[in-house]
Amino acid sequence: ERIRVAVVDQYDYKDDTPCSKPEKPCEDDPEQILCKYKSQIDFYEMEAQFAMGPVFARHLGNRMYRGEYFAVQCDAHVDFIKDWDSSMVSQWKSAKNEMAVL
């Protein structure tokens, strides 16, 4: 509940399904992640043919920042471990430096 996700989705409009579309309609399965946490996930969708590479996508992702106290930016192939957010906050606190970068 304390996490907000911003997704820059570069896909082929003709052949691919956007990341914002759940596998089933939310009315049929409201427990899907995209349905359950809909209010905490923002998407920026763009046609892959107009994508200008990962640096531009990271720029777009950075522009989706809304003043959260903590922010993490990563690519699609990153795996997170259970309770990664609590672990990061604990590490930050243990640094005893408000400006610490982990």
N, C-alpha and C positions, 0 to 999 in steps of 0.2 A: 504493500500500500504506500510505501514511502518512495517508490521508484517510478520515475517517468521515463519512457523510452521514446526516442525520436529516430525514425527510420528514413534513410534516403534510399529509395527503391528505383534502381535503374533496370528496366526490363523491356522486352520486346512486346509492344502492345498487341501484336497479332498472334504471337505464339506462346506467350508466357502468362501466368496468373500473377497478379500483384500480391505482394506480401500482406496487404491490408484485407484480403478476402479470406475469411475463414473457410475451412474445408466444407462445413455444413452451414446452413442458415442458423443464425443465433437463436431463432425461435425454436429450432429443433434440438439444439445442443448448446444451451447458454453457458456451460462450464468450459467451453473452449477458451484458451488464453485470450484470443483476439476479441471474444465476446465479454468475458468476465472482467477484463481490465481495459476495456475500450476507452474509458475516460483518461487513461494514463499512457496511451500510445498515440503518437502523432506520426503521420506519414507525409513524405514529399515524394511524389511519384514523377518519374520522367522517362521518356522514350529513350531506350538504350542507344539508338543511333545518334542521339544528340548528347550523350554522355561524353564528358571531356576527361575521363580518367579519375583515379582515386583521389587525387589532390583536390579537384573541384568538388567531388562528392563529400570530402571531409569539410570543405568550406561550407557547403550547404548544411551539413550536419551541425557545424558550429553555429550557424545562424539560427538554428532551432533551439538553442540554449535560451532558457527563460528565467535565469537568475537562481537556479537551484544552488544550494550551498556546496554540494559536491557534484562533480561531473566526470564522466568517463566516456571516452570516444574510442570505438573499436570497429574492426571490420567484421563482415558476416561470418568468417570462419573461426571466430573466437568462441571457445567453450567456457562457461562459467561453472564454478563449483557451488555446491549448496552453501548458503549463507555468506557468499562472497562479499556482499555489501556490509554486513556486520564486521567481517574480518578487516575490510579496508578501513572502516571507521576506527576500529580498535588499533590498527597499525598507525593511523594518523594521530590518534590521541597519544599513543606511546612515544611518538616523536617529540611531543611537547613543544611543537612549533606550528603555529596556526598557518604558516605559509608553506608547510612541508609538501613536497611533491612525491607521491609514491609511484 
